[in-house]
Structure formats: structure tokens, C-alpha cells
Amino acid sequence: MSKKPLSLTIVPMAVIIVSVFVIGIAGANLLGVWKTTNTKEPVKIKTGEFAGLPNPADIRGSYTWADVGKAFNIDVQHLLTAFGATDPAVKVNTLETIYTKETLPAGLEIGTGSVRLFVSLYTGIPFTADEGTVLPISAIAVLKEFGKADSSLIADAESKAYNPAAKQQSAAAKAPATTTPAPASQPAAAAKPAETATAAPAKPATTATTVKAVPTAENPAPAASAKTTSTTVAGTAETHEVKTGTVTGKTTFKDLKDWGLTEEKIKSATGGKIGPDSAVIKDWAEPNGLTFSELKPKLQALLDAK
């Protein structure tokens, strides 16, 4: 009698596949390889004096203040005080909605990059911030008391820190002074011998204005190292200097294209999305589920690699 070849039916095969899958996950869990949640742990520095320590450059905008404090062994209250926050569970990228381009002077940014800079100065772990990234003045007091970085680095951060109080005082100092008329009971000047004086005509008040020279055939315009864009705010012309090839909070999608990036290249950094040419990247990012602090280094890397 001939023997029938062994064969697997559908049910036993399904049981085997599920068993292998379950056993594989259990083994990965035991080895610490399988993770189902984001641990919010920055990558470790691999070489040099600080090898094995978390890298401030890897702090993401999706981290909460509590995540940052835990990862870098920082008292979360120090972080909240430094940035004027109150809830440890709030994400650090909310700074970008608090300190907007209307709030800060042109060219300055306070966002996730500022948190990286603060952590670096607090812990002494090195980090190089992007140009224009500054700290709020409230962070400087915390760093002076608890910061482990060289005092010269903290002093440099203080010299660039954003101080809204100083800005208000500066505006008040520029306000025109009011003249209080002399009281009616003051003795008349006629008691002195009559004097004839010729008053010099009053000079009209002037405001400093920057006038751009128009190039002519005799005076051609010099080569420019920066692209200049003008914006009119409340009837007052403001000129912002944007360095060619440097991504800042004022950079538009048209700037990126003018500097040589194709739409495909831009989309590779923005998750396949792109805004209109006139859109400022920083303003466009948040409504599209992105953060400027994460887009900026990616776009800058594409420009630098051209």
C-alpha cells in the first residue's frame, strides 16, 4: 500500500504563522528590542569627551518639558522658569507659536533650537546653535545660577537674549517729550530790561531714512552678497536682509527655488508637501503638521550640499 504524502492544511499553517509571530515579539521584548512607545530619549554622543551623554542637538519639538528634564537630568522647574512655561506636559515647540515673527526683532528665533541651546549651556554638553537662535532673558538668570558651561558662553548668550522689557523702555525713550506750560502766577519777564532777540527758525523733526542708490551706467550697482526684501508694516517701510543660501524665519519657498532647490528636493525635506512661492516656510509649517525647527536643518543641508 502506498503512503500518502504529508500535507499541511490551511488551519495548521495559520496556527504555525501566528505562533512564530507571537514568539518573535515575546523574544524581542525580553531582549529590549521591541518597543511600542516613543521613549523620548535623545541619541547618545558616540565619541570624544562627552561620549555616552545625550545629545542636545537631538531634542525634538514633540518633546515635552518633562521629557527634556528627564533626558538631561534637569529640574523641570528650571526649564519652565527659563522659558516662562507653566505646564511640564506641554511640548517645547509651542515656543514657536508664542514667539512669532511679529513678536521678535527681524532675524531672531526662539523655538526648539533655543531649548537645545539652553540645555547645552545648563549641562555643559557642547552644541552649536543656528544663526539667529536666541534665548529669552528669563533663561539667563537660571543659567547664571545653575549653568555648567563656560561663563563666557553664558555671557555671549546674555548679550543676544531677547528682553521685551528693554524693548519697551527703548520705545518709551524715543517718544517725544511733552512741555508743561509755566504757571500763570510766575513773574512776568517784563520786570527785566527789555531785550530784543532774534529766534532761530525751528528745524523740522527728521527721521533717519535709508535710501538705496539706483544703479546707473556711470555708477553700476556692486555685487550683492545678500538678498533684500522689503515689507510695509503700518505704513512704515521695513527692510529685512536675507543671506543668500541661509534658511531663516523669513525664508520663502521662492527663495529656496531661487537658490537652486527643485520642488522635488524641497518635498524630500517636508514630507512630500510644498507651499506656494510666496509662503514663508516658518508660517506654513505649523498648519501643515510640521515644525520650522525640524525643517530648517534639513533644508539648510540640501542647500549646503548643492
CYANA upper distance limits for C-alpha pairs under 8 A (distance plus 0.5 A):
  8 LEU  CA     12 PRO  CA      6.94
  8 LEU  CA     13 MET  CA      6.82
  9 THR  CA     13 MET  CA      6.86
 10 ILE  CA     14 ALA  CA      6.70
 11 VAL  CA     15 VAL  CA      6.82
 12 PRO  CA     16 ILE  CA      6.76
 13 MET  CA     17 ILE  CA      6.83
 14 ALA  CA     18 VAL  CA      6.71
 15 VAL  CA     19 SER  CA      6.56
 16 ILE  CA     20 VAL  CA      6.70
 17 ILE  CA     21 PHE  CA      6.76
 18 VAL  CA     22 VAL  CA      6.66
 19 SER  CA     23 ILE  CA      6.53
 20 VAL  CA     24 GLY  CA      6.47
 21 PHE  CA     25 ILE  CA      6.86
 22 VAL  CA     26 ALA  CA      6.70
 23 ILE  CA     27 GLY  CA      6.61
 24 GLY  CA     28 ALA  CA      6.69
 25 ILE  CA     29 ASN  CA      6.62
 25 ILE  CA     34 TRP  CA      7.34
 26 ALA  CA     30 LEU  CA      6.82
 27 GLY  CA     31 LEU  CA      6.80
 28 ALA  CA     32 GLY  CA      6.60
 28 ALA  CA     33 VAL  CA      5.53
 28 ALA  CA     34 TRP  CA      5.47
 29 ASN  CA     33 VAL  CA      6.49
 29 ASN  CA     34 TRP  CA      5.49
 29 ASN  CA     35 LYS  CA      7.88
 40 LYS  CA     63 TYR  CA      7.09
 40 LYS  CA     67 ASP  CA      6.89
 40 LYS  CA     71 ALA  CA      8.22
 41 GLU  CA     54 PRO  CA      8.31
 41 GLU  CA     67 ASP  CA      8.49
 41 GLU  CA     71 ALA  CA      6.55
 42 PRO  CA     54 PRO  CA      6.06
 42 PRO  CA     55 ASN  CA      6.59
 42 PRO  CA     56 PRO  CA      7.90
 42 PRO  CA     58 ASP  CA      5.77
 42 PRO  CA     59 ILE  CA      6.63
 42 PRO  CA     71 ALA  CA      7.65
 43 VAL  CA     54 PRO  CA      6.20
 43 VAL  CA     55 ASN  CA      6.44
 43 VAL  CA     58 ASP  CA      6.90
 44 LYS  CA     51 ALA  CA      7.58
 44 LYS  CA     52 GLY  CA      5.76
 44 LYS  CA     53 LEU  CA      5.74
 44 LYS  CA     54 PRO  CA      4.83
 44 LYS  CA     55 ASN  CA      6.09
 45 ILE  CA     50 PHE  CA      6.94
 45 ILE  CA     51 ALA  CA      5.22
 45 ILE  CA     52 GLY  CA      5.83
 45 ILE  CA     53 LEU  CA      6.10
 45 ILE  CA     54 PRO  CA      6.58
 45 ILE  CA     55 ASN  CA      6.21
 46 LYS  CA     50 PHE  CA      8.46
 46 LYS  CA     51 ALA  CA      5.30
 46 LYS  CA     52 GLY  CA      6.56
 47 THR  CA     51 ALA  CA      5.21
 47 THR  CA     52 GLY  CA      8.35
 50 PHE  CA    125 ILE  CA      7.45
 54 PRO  CA     71 ALA  CA      7.74
 54 PRO  CA     72 PHE  CA      7.37
 55 ASN  CA     59 ILE  CA      8.11
 55 ASN  CA    125 ILE  CA      8.02
 56 PRO  CA    116 ARG  CA      5.64
 56 PRO  CA    117 LEU  CA      8.07
 56 PRO  CA    119 VAL  CA      6.92
 56 PRO  CA    120 SER  CA      6.68
 56 PRO  CA    125 ILE  CA      7.90
 56 PRO  CA    126 PRO  CA      8.45
 56 PRO  CA    127 PHE  CA      7.14
 57 ALA  CA    116 ARG  CA      6.53
 57 ALA  CA    127 PHE  CA      7.02
 59 ILE  CA     63 TYR  CA      7.49
 59 ILE  CA     68 VAL  CA      7.97
 59 ILE  CA    112 THR  CA      8.05
 59 ILE  CA    115 VAL  CA      8.46
 59 ILE  CA    116 ARG  CA      6.88
 60 ARG  CA    112 THR  CA      7.46
 60 ARG  CA    294 GLU  CA      7.99
 61 GLY  CA     91 LYS  CA      7.12
 61 GLY  CA     92 VAL  CA      6.03
 61 GLY  CA     93 ASN  CA      4.98
 61 GLY  CA    112 THR  CA      6.08
 61 GLY  CA    291 THR  CA      7.58
 61 GLY  CA    293 SER  CA      7.80
 61 GLY  CA    294 GLU  CA      7.96
 62 SER  CA     91 LYS  CA      6.08
 62 SER  CA     92 VAL  CA      7.25
 62 SER  CA     93 ASN  CA      7.08
 63 TYR  CA     67 ASP  CA      6.15
 63 TYR  CA     68 VAL  CA      7.05
 63 TYR  CA     91 LYS  CA      5.91
 63 TYR  CA     92 VAL  CA      6.61
 63 TYR  CA     93 ASN  CA      8.45
 64 THR  CA     68 VAL  CA      6.95
 64 THR  CA     88 PRO  CA      7.00
 64 THR  CA     89 ALA  CA      5.88
 64 THR  CA     90 VAL  CA      5.69
 64 THR  CA     91 LYS  CA      4.46
 64 THR  CA     92 VAL  CA      6.05
 65 TRP  CA     69 GLY  CA      6.72
 65 TRP  CA     76 VAL  CA      7.00
 65 TRP  CA     79 LEU  CA      7.36
 65 TRP  CA     80 LEU  CA      7.83
 65 TRP  CA     87 ASP  CA      8.36
 65 TRP  CA     88 PRO  CA      5.39
 65 TRP  CA     89 ALA  CA      6.78
 65 TRP  CA     90 VAL  CA      6.92
 65 TRP  CA     91 LYS  CA      6.87
 65 TRP  CA     92 VAL  CA      6.67
 66 ALA  CA     70 LYS  CA      6.61
 66 ALA  CA     76 VAL  CA      6.46
 66 ALA  CA     88 PRO  CA      5.52
 66 ALA  CA     89 ALA  CA      6.67
 67 ASP  CA     71 ALA  CA      6.58
 68 VAL  CA     72 PHE  CA      6.67
 68 VAL  CA     74 ILE  CA      8.04
 68 VAL  CA     76 VAL  CA      8.33
 69 GLY  CA     73 ASN  CA      5.97
 69 GLY  CA     74 ILE  CA      4.92
 69 GLY  CA     75 ASP  CA      6.38
 69 GLY  CA     76 VAL  CA      5.51
 69 GLY  CA     79 LEU  CA      7.92
 70 LYS  CA     74 ILE  CA      7.09
 70 LYS  CA     76 VAL  CA      8.39
 72 PHE  CA    119 VAL  CA      8.17
 72 PHE  CA    123 THR  CA      8.15
 74 ILE  CA     78 HIS  CA      7.80
 74 ILE  CA     79 LEU  CA      8.11
 75 ASP  CA     79 LEU  CA      7.48
 76 VAL  CA     80 LEU  CA      6.83
 76 VAL  CA     88 PRO  CA      7.46
 77 GLN  CA     81 THR  CA      6.56
 78 HIS  CA     82 ALA  CA      6.55
 78 HIS  CA    142 VAL  CA      7.20
 79 LEU  CA     83 PHE  CA      6.88
 79 LEU  CA     85 ALA  CA      8.35
 80 LEU  CA     84 GLY  CA      6.14
 80 LEU  CA     85 ALA  CA      5.01
 80 LEU  CA     86 THR  CA      6.36
 80 LEU  CA     87 ASP  CA      8.08
 80 LEU  CA     88 PRO  CA      7.77
 81 THR  CA     85 ALA  CA      6.97
 81 THR  CA     86 THR  CA      8.44
 81 THR  CA    138 SER  CA      7.57
 81 THR  CA    139 ALA  CA      7.72
 81 THR  CA    142 VAL  CA      8.15
 82 ALA  CA    136 PRO  CA      7.96
 82 ALA  CA    138 SER  CA      5.58
 82 ALA  CA    139 ALA  CA      4.30
 82 ALA  CA    140 ILE  CA      7.88
 82 ALA  CA    141 ALA  CA      8.27
 82 ALA  CA    142 VAL  CA      6.73
 83 PHE  CA    136 PRO  CA      7.13
 83 PHE  CA    138 SER  CA      7.06
 83 PHE  CA    139 ALA  CA      6.72
 84 GLY  CA    138 SER  CA      7.83
 90 VAL  CA     94 THR  CA      8.08
 92 VAL  CA    111 GLY  CA      7.95
 92 VAL  CA    112 THR  CA      6.68
 92 VAL  CA    115 VAL  CA      8.03
 93 ASN  CA     97 THR  CA      8.23
 93 ASN  CA    111 GLY  CA      6.57
 93 ASN  CA    112 THR  CA      6.05
 93 ASN  CA    291 THR  CA      7.77
 94 THR  CA     98 ILE  CA      7.07
 94 THR  CA    111 GLY  CA      8.14
 95 LEU  CA     99 TYR  CA      6.45
 95 LEU  CA    110 ILE  CA      7.07
 95 LEU  CA    111 GLY  CA      5.48
 95 LEU  CA    112 THR  CA      7.72
 96 GLU  CA    100 THR  CA      6.69
 96 GLU  CA    110 ILE  CA      7.03
 96 GLU  CA    111 GLY  CA      5.44
 96 GLU  CA    112 THR  CA      8.17
 99 TYR  CA    103 THR  CA      6.14
 99 TYR  CA    104 LEU  CA      6.90
 99 TYR  CA    109 GLU  CA      7.96
 99 TYR  CA    110 ILE  CA      6.60
 99 TYR  CA    111 GLY  CA      8.08
100 THR  CA    104 LEU  CA      6.89
101 LYS  CA    105 PRO  CA      7.74
101 LYS  CA    106 ALA  CA      7.52
101 LYS  CA    109 GLU  CA      8.42
101 LYS  CA    249 GLY  CA      7.90
104 LEU  CA    108 LEU  CA      6.73
104 LEU  CA    109 GLU  CA      7.66
104 LEU  CA    162 TYR  CA      8.25
106 ALA  CA    240 HIS  CA      7.34
107 GLY  CA    132 GLY  CA      6.19
107 GLY  CA    248 THR  CA      7.46
107 GLY  CA    249 GLY  CA      7.26
107 GLY  CA    250 LYS  CA      7.98
108 LEU  CA    132 GLY  CA      5.02
108 LEU  CA    133 THR  CA      6.46
108 LEU  CA    134 VAL  CA      7.13
108 LEU  CA    249 GLY  CA      8.23
109 GLU  CA    114 SER  CA      8.33
109 GLU  CA    132 GLY  CA      6.29
109 GLU  CA    133 THR  CA      5.37
109 GLU  CA    134 VAL  CA      6.64
109 GLU  CA    249 GLY  CA      7.54
110 ILE  CA    114 SER  CA      5.99
110 ILE  CA    133 THR  CA      6.55
110 ILE  CA    134 VAL  CA      6.34
110 ILE  CA    135 LEU  CA      6.85
110 ILE  CA    136 PRO  CA      7.96
111 GLY  CA    115 VAL  CA      7.28
111 GLY  CA    133 THR  CA      8.37
111 GLY  CA    293 SER  CA      7.32
112 THR  CA    116 ARG  CA      6.98
112 THR  CA    293 SER  CA      6.38
113 GLY  CA    117 LEU  CA      6.79
113 GLY  CA    129 ALA  CA      7.19
113 GLY  CA    130 ASP  CA      7.95
113 GLY  CA    133 THR  CA      6.96
113 GLY  CA    293 SER  CA      6.82
114 SER  CA    118 PHE  CA      6.63
114 SER  CA    129 ALA  CA      8.25
114 SER  CA    133 THR  CA      6.49
114 SER  CA    134 VAL  CA      6.42
114 SER  CA    135 LEU  CA      6.20
115 VAL  CA    119 VAL  CA      6.63
116 ARG  CA    120 SER  CA      6.70
116 ARG  CA    127 PHE  CA      8.01
116 ARG  CA    129 ALA  CA      8.24
117 LEU  CA    121 LEU  CA      6.82
117 LEU  CA    127 PHE  CA      7.13
117 LEU  CA    128 THR  CA      8.01
117 LEU  CA    129 ALA  CA      6.65
117 LEU  CA    135 LEU  CA      8.41
118 PHE  CA    122 TYR  CA      6.47
118 PHE  CA    135 LEU  CA      7.86
118 PHE  CA    139 ALA  CA      7.97
118 PHE  CA    143 LEU  CA      8.34
119 VAL  CA    123 THR  CA      6.45
119 VAL  CA    124 GLY  CA      8.49
119 VAL  CA    125 ILE  CA      8.37
120 SER  CA    124 GLY  CA      5.91
120 SER  CA    125 ILE  CA      5.45
120 SER  CA    126 PRO  CA      6.18
120 SER  CA    127 PHE  CA      6.36
120 SER  CA    149 ALA  CA      7.91
121 LEU  CA    125 ILE  CA      7.62
121 LEU  CA    126 PRO  CA      8.22
121 LEU  CA    143 LEU  CA      7.51
121 LEU  CA    147 GLY  CA      6.23
121 LEU  CA    148 LYS  CA      6.86
121 LEU  CA    149 ALA  CA      5.34
121 LEU  CA    150 ASP  CA      8.43
121 LEU  CA    153 LEU  CA      7.98
121 LEU  CA    154 ILE  CA      7.28
122 TYR  CA    143 LEU  CA      6.46
122 TYR  CA    146 PHE  CA      6.98
122 TYR  CA    147 GLY  CA      4.43
122 TYR  CA    148 LYS  CA      5.89
122 TYR  CA    149 ALA  CA      6.89
123 THR  CA    147 GLY  CA      6.90
123 THR  CA    148 LYS  CA      5.85
123 THR  CA    149 ALA  CA      7.16
124 GLY  CA    147 GLY  CA      7.78
124 GLY  CA    148 LYS  CA      5.38
124 GLY  CA    149 ALA  CA      4.68
124 GLY  CA    150 ASP  CA      8.06
125 ILE  CA    149 ALA  CA      8.12
129 ALA  CA    133 THR  CA      6.80
132 GLY  CA    248 THR  CA      8.31
134 VAL  CA    157 ALA  CA      7.53
134 VAL  CA    160 LYS  CA      6.75
134 VAL  CA    161 ALA  CA      6.02
134 VAL  CA    162 TYR  CA      7.38
135 LEU  CA    139 ALA  CA      6.87
135 LEU  CA    140 ILE  CA      8.12
135 LEU  CA    157 ALA  CA      7.52
135 LEU  CA    158 GLU  CA      8.38
135 LEU  CA    160 LYS  CA      8.10
135 LEU  CA    161 ALA  CA      5.48
135 LEU  CA    162 TYR  CA      6.80
136 PRO  CA    140 ILE  CA      7.99
136 PRO  CA    161 ALA  CA      5.93
136 PRO  CA    162 TYR  CA      5.35
136 PRO  CA    163 ASN  CA      6.94
137 ILE  CA    141 ALA  CA      7.98
137 ILE  CA    158 GLU  CA      7.53
137 ILE  CA    161 ALA  CA      5.75
137 ILE  CA    162 TYR  CA      6.05
137 ILE  CA    163 ASN  CA      5.75
138 SER  CA    142 VAL  CA      7.75
139 ALA  CA    143 LEU  CA      6.83
140 ILE  CA    144 LYS  CA      6.61
140 ILE  CA    154 ILE  CA      7.87
140 ILE  CA    157 ALA  CA      8.09
140 ILE  CA    158 GLU  CA      6.55
140 ILE  CA    161 ALA  CA      8.33
141 ALA  CA    145 GLU  CA      7.02
142 VAL  CA    146 PHE  CA      6.51
142 VAL  CA    147 GLY  CA      7.71
143 LEU  CA    147 GLY  CA      4.74
143 LEU  CA    148 LYS  CA      8.44
143 LEU  CA    154 ILE  CA      7.53
144 LYS  CA    151 SER  CA      8.49
144 LYS  CA    154 ILE  CA      7.77
147 GLY  CA    154 ILE  CA      8.44
149 ALA  CA    153 LEU  CA      7.24
149 ALA  CA    154 ILE  CA      7.54
150 ASP  CA    154 ILE  CA      7.27
151 SER  CA    155 ALA  CA      6.57
152 SER  CA    156 ASP  CA      6.64
153 LEU  CA    157 ALA  CA      6.79
154 ILE  CA    158 GLU  CA      6.68
155 ALA  CA    159 SER  CA      6.79
156 ASP  CA    160 LYS  CA      7.15
157 ALA  CA    161 ALA  CA      6.47
163 ASN  CA    167 LYS  CA      7.03
164 PRO  CA    168 GLN  CA      6.83
165 ALA  CA    169 GLN  CA      6.80
166 ALA  CA    170 SER  CA      6.58
167 LYS  CA    171 ALA  CA      6.80
168 GLN  CA    172 ALA  CA      6.71
169 GLN  CA    173 ALA  CA      6.66
170 SER  CA    174 LYS  CA      6.97
171 ALA  CA    175 ALA  CA      7.05
182 ALA  CA    186 GLN  CA      7.53
187 PRO  CA    191 ALA  CA      8.35
190 ALA  CA    194 ALA  CA      7.22
214 VAL  CA    221 ALA  CA      8.08
215 PRO  CA    219 ASN  CA      6.16
215 PRO  CA    220 PRO  CA      5.33
215 PRO  CA    221 ALA  CA      5.43
216 THR  CA    220 PRO  CA      5.89
216 THR  CA    221 ALA  CA      8.16
225 SER  CA    243 LYS  CA      7.54
225 SER  CA    244 THR  CA      7.38
226 ALA  CA    241 GLU  CA      7.05
226 ALA  CA    242 VAL  CA      6.33
226 ALA  CA    243 LYS  CA      4.92
226 ALA  CA    244 THR  CA      5.72
227 LYS  CA    241 GLU  CA      6.79
227 LYS  CA    242 VAL  CA      5.75
227 LYS  CA    243 LYS  CA      6.40
227 LYS  CA    244 THR  CA      6.32
228 THR  CA    239 THR  CA      7.52
228 THR  CA    240 HIS  CA      6.63
228 THR  CA    241 GLU  CA      5.36
228 THR  CA    242 VAL  CA      6.41
229 THR  CA    239 THR  CA      6.66
229 THR  CA    240 HIS  CA      6.21
229 THR  CA    241 GLU  CA      7.15
229 THR  CA    242 VAL  CA      7.85
230 SER  CA    237 ALA  CA      7.44
230 SER  CA    238 GLU  CA      6.43
230 SER  CA    239 THR  CA      5.09
230 SER  CA    240 HIS  CA      6.77
231 THR  CA    237 ALA  CA      6.63
231 THR  CA    238 GLU  CA      5.95
231 THR  CA    239 THR  CA      6.86
231 THR  CA    240 HIS  CA      8.23
232 THR  CA    236 THR  CA      6.03
232 THR  CA    237 ALA  CA      5.06
232 THR  CA    238 GLU  CA      6.46
233 VAL  CA    237 ALA  CA      6.92
233 VAL  CA    238 GLU  CA      7.52
242 VAL  CA    246 THR  CA      8.01
242 VAL  CA    248 THR  CA      8.19
242 VAL  CA    250 LYS  CA      7.92
242 VAL  CA    251 THR  CA      8.02
244 THR  CA    259 TRP  CA      7.63
245 GLY  CA    256 LEU  CA      8.20
245 GLY  CA    259 TRP  CA      6.51
245 GLY  CA    300 GLN  CA      8.29
245 GLY  CA    303 LEU  CA      6.91
245 GLY  CA    304 ASP  CA      8.34
246 THR  CA    300 GLN  CA      7.22
247 VAL  CA    251 THR  CA      6.31
247 VAL  CA    296 LYS  CA      6.86
247 VAL  CA    299 LEU  CA      7.77
247 VAL  CA    300 GLN  CA      6.52
248 THR  CA    296 LYS  CA      8.06
249 GLY  CA    280 VAL  CA      8.07
249 GLY  CA    281 ILE  CA      7.83
249 GLY  CA    282 LYS  CA      6.15
250 LYS  CA    280 VAL  CA      6.58
250 LYS  CA    281 ILE  CA      8.04
250 LYS  CA    282 LYS  CA      7.86
251 THR  CA    255 ASP  CA      6.67
251 THR  CA    256 LEU  CA      8.11
251 THR  CA    280 VAL  CA      6.21
251 THR  CA    281 ILE  CA      6.69
251 THR  CA    282 LYS  CA      8.23
252 THR  CA    256 LEU  CA      7.26
252 THR  CA    277 ASP  CA      7.05
252 THR  CA    278 SER  CA      6.54
252 THR  CA    279 ALA  CA      5.92
252 THR  CA    280 VAL  CA      4.73
252 THR  CA    281 ILE  CA      5.94
253 PHE  CA    257 LYS  CA      6.96
253 PHE  CA    274 ILE  CA      8.39
253 PHE  CA    275 GLY  CA      7.29
253 PHE  CA    276 PRO  CA      7.25
253 PHE  CA    277 ASP  CA      5.28
253 PHE  CA    278 SER  CA      7.07
253 PHE  CA    279 ALA  CA      6.71
253 PHE  CA    280 VAL  CA      7.25
253 PHE  CA    281 ILE  CA      6.98
254 LYS  CA    258 ASP  CA      6.54
254 LYS  CA    276 PRO  CA      8.44
254 LYS  CA    277 ASP  CA      4.91
254 LYS  CA    278 SER  CA      6.83
255 ASP  CA    259 TRP  CA      6.64
255 ASP  CA    277 ASP  CA      8.48
256 LEU  CA    260 GLY  CA      7.06
256 LEU  CA    261 LEU  CA      6.12
256 LEU  CA    266 ILE  CA      8.42
257 LYS  CA    261 LEU  CA      5.33
257 LYS  CA    262 THR  CA      6.53
257 LYS  CA    263 GLU  CA      7.98
259 TRP  CA    303 LEU  CA      8.06
260 GLY  CA    303 LEU  CA      8.18
260 GLY  CA    306 LYS  CA      8.22
261 LEU  CA    265 LYS  CA      6.47
261 LEU  CA    266 ILE  CA      7.05
261 LEU  CA    302 LEU  CA      8.19
261 LEU  CA    303 LEU  CA      7.58
262 THR  CA    266 ILE  CA      6.86
263 GLU  CA    267 LYS  CA      6.57
263 GLU  CA    274 ILE  CA      7.96
264 GLU  CA    268 SER  CA      6.74
264 GLU  CA    272 GLY  CA      8.49
265 LYS  CA    269 ALA  CA      7.47
265 LYS  CA    302 LEU  CA      8.03
266 ILE  CA    270 THR  CA      6.91
266 ILE  CA    274 ILE  CA      7.60
266 ILE  CA    299 LEU  CA      7.55
267 LYS  CA    271 GLY  CA      6.31
267 LYS  CA    272 GLY  CA      4.76
267 LYS  CA    273 LYS  CA      5.84
267 LYS  CA    274 ILE  CA      6.52
268 SER  CA    272 GLY  CA      6.44
269 ALA  CA    295 LEU  CA      7.16
269 ALA  CA    298 LYS  CA      6.33
269 ALA  CA    299 LEU  CA      6.81
270 THR  CA    274 ILE  CA      7.48
270 THR  CA    290 LEU  CA      8.30
270 THR  CA    295 LEU  CA      7.22
275 GLY  CA    279 ALA  CA      6.65
275 GLY  CA    281 ILE  CA      8.31
275 GLY  CA    284 TRP  CA      7.47
279 ALA  CA    283 ASP  CA      7.91
279 ALA  CA    284 TRP  CA      6.95
280 VAL  CA    284 TRP  CA      6.63
281 ILE  CA    285 ALA  CA      6.48
281 ILE  CA    292 PHE  CA      7.69
282 LYS  CA    286 GLU  CA      8.05
282 LYS  CA    291 THR  CA      8.08
282 LYS  CA    292 PHE  CA      5.64
283 ASP  CA    287 PRO  CA      8.37
284 TRP  CA    288 ASN  CA      7.17
285 ALA  CA    289 GLY  CA      7.05
285 ALA  CA    290 LEU  CA      5.30
285 ALA  CA    291 THR  CA      5.95
285 ALA  CA    292 PHE  CA      6.42
286 GLU  CA    290 LEU  CA      5.57
286 GLU  CA    291 THR  CA      6.10
286 GLU  CA    292 PHE  CA      8.05
290 LEU  CA    294 GLU  CA      8.21
290 LEU  CA    295 LEU  CA      8.05
291 THR  CA    295 LEU  CA      6.87
292 PHE  CA    296 LYS  CA      6.23
293 SER  CA    297 PRO  CA      7.86
294 GLU  CA    298 LYS  CA      7.55
295 LEU  CA    299 LEU  CA      6.69
296 LYS  CA    300 GLN  CA      6.53
297 PRO  CA    301 ALA  CA      6.50
298 LYS  CA    302 LEU  CA      6.98
299 LEU  CA    303 LEU  CA      6.85
300 GLN  CA    304 ASP  CA      6.57
301 ALA  CA    305 ALA  CA      6.59
302 LEU  CA    306 LYS  CA      7.04
